[in-house]
Amino acid sequence: MTRVLVVDDEPQIVRALVINLKARKYEVDAAHDGASALELAAARHPDVVVLDLGLPDMDGVEVIRGLRGWTRVPIIVLSARHASDEKVEALDAGADDYVTKPFGMDELLARMRAAVRRAEPVSGEDDPMVVTDSFTVDLAAKKVNRDGTDVRLTPTEWHLLEVLVRNAGRLVSQTQLLQEVWGPAYRTETNYLRVYLAQLRRKLEADPSHPRHFITEAGMGYRFEA
């Protein structure tokens, strides 16, 4: 059974989410501030976190950074903030998706299911080890190692890396990447790609400003070169 951690200081939203999630056989924990959220996440190990940014004790971005210090659990931001730079900041901190209030329950549940699916291991595939001069990618174990140290990637970062690595040397269009990683509803959200490719370059490239492995083909897509 999938466990969800709902983090929001609006009681009516928490109540609506708990009722709808439990009706769909999810296990649900709820927190009303950032500190409680971090404690619950450590104690209960949720499969997905639904997080409001406007919390009474700390900004939700701080919660994302706190979680990303030790877990790759999918994080879906739920917020009334509409500004693009605030969305980018949350995604840059390690969130996997962003839903703006007011929201449709069906859309939120669909995005939550997609985030959980992306985090699940894929079995039964012929998974190679990809080796570059800077890092190695073990597709079977879903691990990335750089200079002898495991690199923590979010589920979305991993999924994006996996699609590019499995198409090594080939141009993968923006539309294909968005559809495979986020789903058909995101085919025009090219800003997601910019944010996540920047994150992968920072974590894996020796010189992120002059990438050797994650190549941008302007206006078309991206290519991974080992």
C-alpha positions as CSV (number, residue, x, y, z in Angstrom):
1,M,0.0,0.0,0.0
2,T,1.3,3.4,-1.0
3,R,2.0,5.8,1.9
4,V,1.5,9.5,1.4
5,L,2.8,12.4,3.6
6,V,0.5,15.5,3.2
7,V,2.1,18.7,4.4
8,D,-0.2,21.7,4.5
9,D,-1.3,24.3,7.2
10,E,-4.8,24.6,5.8
11,P,-7.0,22.1,7.7
12,Q,-9.7,22.0,5.0
13,I,-7.1,21.0,2.3
14,V,-5.5,18.4,4.6
15,R,-9.0,17.0,5.4
16,A,-10.0,16.8,1.7
17,L,-6.7,15.1,0.7
18,V,-6.9,12.6,3.6
19,I,-10.5,11.7,2.7
20,N,-9.8,11.3,-1.0
21,L,-6.5,9.4,-0.6
22,K,-7.9,7.0,2.0
23,A,-10.9,6.3,-0.2
24,R,-8.4,5.2,-2.8
25,K,-6.6,2.9,-0.4
26,Y,-3.6,5.0,0.3
27,E,-2.1,5.2,3.8
28,V,-1.9,8.9,4.8
29,D,0.1,10.9,7.3
30,A,-0.4,14.6,7.7
31,A,1.8,17.4,9.0
32,H,0.9,21.1,9.5
33,D,4.4,22.6,9.5
34,G,7.9,21.9,8.2
35,A,9.5,20.5,11.3
36,S,6.7,18.0,11.8
37,A,6.9,17.0,8.1
38,L,10.6,16.2,8.4
39,E,10.1,14.2,11.6
40,L,7.2,12.2,10.0
41,A,9.2,11.6,6.9
42,A,12.1,10.1,8.9
43,A,9.8,8.0,11.0
44,R,7.3,6.8,8.4
45,H,9.2,6.7,5.2
46,P,6.4,7.8,2.8
47,D,6.3,6.7,-0.9
48,V,5.4,10.3,-2.0
49,V,5.2,13.7,-0.3
50,V,2.5,16.3,-1.2
51,L,4.0,19.6,0.1
52,D,2.6,23.1,0.5
53,L,5.3,25.9,0.2
54,G,3.7,28.3,2.6
55,L,4.2,26.7,5.9
56,P,4.1,28.6,9.3
57,D,7.6,27.7,10.6
58,M,9.7,27.5,7.4
59,D,9.5,27.8,3.7
60,G,8.6,24.6,1.8
61,V,11.8,24.9,-0.2
62,E,13.7,24.3,3.1
63,V,11.6,21.2,3.6
64,I,12.5,19.9,0.1
65,R,16.2,20.5,0.8
66,G,15.9,18.8,4.2
67,L,14.3,15.7,2.6
68,R,16.8,15.7,-0.3
69,G,19.6,15.4,2.2
70,W,18.8,11.8,2.8
71,T,15.9,10.5,0.6
72,R,14.8,10.4,-3.1
73,V,11.1,10.2,-2.2
74,P,9.0,11.9,-4.9
75,I,7.9,15.4,-3.8
76,I,4.9,17.1,-5.4
77,V,4.6,20.8,-4.5
78,L,1.1,22.1,-3.9
79,S,1.1,25.9,-3.6
80,A,-0.8,29.1,-4.3
81,R,2.4,30.7,-5.6
82,H,2.1,31.3,-9.4
83,A,5.4,33.0,-10.2
84,S,7.6,31.0,-12.6
85,D,10.8,31.7,-10.6
86,E,9.2,30.2,-7.4
87,K,8.3,27.1,-9.3
88,V,11.8,26.8,-10.7
89,E,13.2,27.3,-7.2
90,A,11.2,24.4,-5.8
91,L,12.1,22.2,-8.8
92,D,15.7,23.2,-8.5
93,A,15.7,22.3,-4.8
94,G,14.6,18.7,-5.7
95,A,10.8,18.7,-6.1
96,D,9.5,16.4,-8.8
97,D,6.3,18.2,-9.8
98,Y,4.4,21.4,-9.0
99,V,0.6,21.8,-8.8
100,T,-0.9,25.3,-8.4
101,K,-3.8,26.0,-6.0
102,P,-6.7,25.8,-6.6
103,F,-6.2,22.3,-8.0
104,G,-8.3,19.5,-9.3
105,M,-8.2,16.4,-7.2
106,D,-8.1,14.1,-10.2
107,E,-5.1,16.0,-11.7
108,L,-3.2,15.9,-8.4
109,L,-3.8,12.1,-8.0
110,A,-2.7,11.5,-11.6
111,R,0.5,13.4,-11.0
112,M,1.1,11.6,-7.7
113,R,0.7,8.2,-9.4
114,A,3.1,9.2,-12.2
115,A,5.7,10.4,-9.6
116,V,5.4,7.1,-7.7
117,R,5.7,5.1,-11.0
118,R,8.9,7.0,-11.9
119,A,10.4,6.1,-8.6
120,E,9.7,2.4,-8.9
121,P,12.6,0.1,-10.1
122,V,12.2,-1.4,-13.5
123,S,12.9,-5.2,-13.6
124,G,13.5,-7.7,-16.3
125,E,15.6,-5.4,-18.6
126,D,19.1,-5.9,-19.9
127,D,20.6,-3.1,-17.9
128,P,24.2,-2.1,-18.8
129,M,26.8,-0.2,-16.9
130,V,27.6,3.1,-18.6
131,V,31.1,4.5,-17.9
132,T,32.3,8.0,-18.6
133,D,35.5,9.7,-17.6
134,S,33.6,11.5,-14.8
135,F,31.0,9.1,-13.5
136,T,29.4,5.7,-14.0
137,V,25.7,4.9,-14.3
138,D,24.5,1.4,-13.1
139,L,21.1,1.1,-14.8
140,A,20.3,-2.1,-13.0
141,A,21.0,-0.9,-9.5
142,K,19.7,2.7,-10.3
143,K,22.9,4.2,-9.0
144,V,25.3,6.9,-10.2
145,N,28.9,7.0,-8.9
146,R,31.3,9.9,-9.2
147,D,34.8,9.8,-7.9
148,G,34.0,6.8,-5.8
149,T,31.0,8.4,-4.1
150,D,27.3,7.6,-4.9
151,V,25.5,10.7,-6.3
152,R,22.0,11.3,-4.9
153,L,19.5,11.9,-7.7
154,T,15.7,12.5,-7.3
155,P,13.4,10.0,-9.1
156,T,12.8,12.6,-11.8
157,E,16.5,13.3,-12.3
158,W,17.1,9.6,-12.5
159,H,14.3,9.0,-15.0
160,L,15.6,11.8,-17.2
161,L,19.2,10.5,-17.0
162,E,18.0,7.0,-17.8
163,V,16.1,8.1,-21.0
164,L,19.2,10.0,-22.2
165,V,21.7,7.2,-21.3
166,R,19.6,4.5,-23.0
167,N,19.6,6.7,-26.2
168,A,23.4,7.4,-25.9
169,G,24.7,9.3,-29.0
170,R,21.2,10.0,-30.3
171,L,19.3,13.2,-30.2
172,V,16.2,12.9,-27.9
173,S,13.7,15.6,-28.7
174,Q,12.3,17.9,-26.0
175,T,8.8,16.5,-26.7
176,Q,10.0,12.9,-26.3
177,L,11.8,13.7,-23.0
178,L,8.9,15.6,-21.6
179,Q,6.4,12.8,-22.6
180,E,8.6,9.9,-21.3
181,V,9.6,11.6,-18.0
182,W,6.6,13.7,-17.0
183,G,3.7,12.4,-19.3
184,P,1.7,13.7,-22.3
185,A,0.3,16.6,-20.4
186,Y,3.8,18.1,-20.1
187,R,4.8,18.1,-23.8
188,T,5.2,22.0,-23.8
189,E,6.8,22.4,-20.4
190,T,10.3,22.9,-21.8
191,N,11.3,24.9,-18.7
192,Y,11.3,21.6,-16.8
193,L,14.0,20.3,-19.0
194,R,16.2,23.3,-18.6
195,V,16.0,23.1,-14.8
196,Y,16.6,19.3,-14.6
197,L,19.4,19.2,-17.2
198,A,21.1,22.0,-15.2
199,Q,20.8,19.9,-12.1
200,L,22.3,16.8,-13.7
201,R,25.2,18.8,-15.1
202,R,25.9,20.3,-11.7
203,K,25.9,16.8,-10.1
204,L,27.8,14.9,-12.8
205,E,29.8,17.1,-15.2
206,A,33.3,18.1,-14.4
207,D,32.6,21.6,-15.8
208,P,28.8,22.2,-15.8
209,S,29.2,25.4,-17.8
210,H,30.9,23.4,-20.6
211,P,29.2,20.0,-20.6
212,R,30.9,17.0,-22.3
213,H,28.1,14.4,-21.6
214,F,24.8,16.2,-21.6
215,I,24.7,18.1,-24.8
216,T,22.0,20.7,-25.8
217,E,20.9,20.7,-29.4
218,A,19.4,24.2,-29.5
219,G,15.7,24.2,-30.2
220,M,15.6,20.5,-30.8
221,G,16.5,18.4,-27.7
222,Y,19.4,16.8,-25.8
223,R,22.0,14.1,-26.4
224,F,24.0,12.0,-24.0
225,E,27.6,11.3,-25.0
226,A,29.7,8.8,-22.9
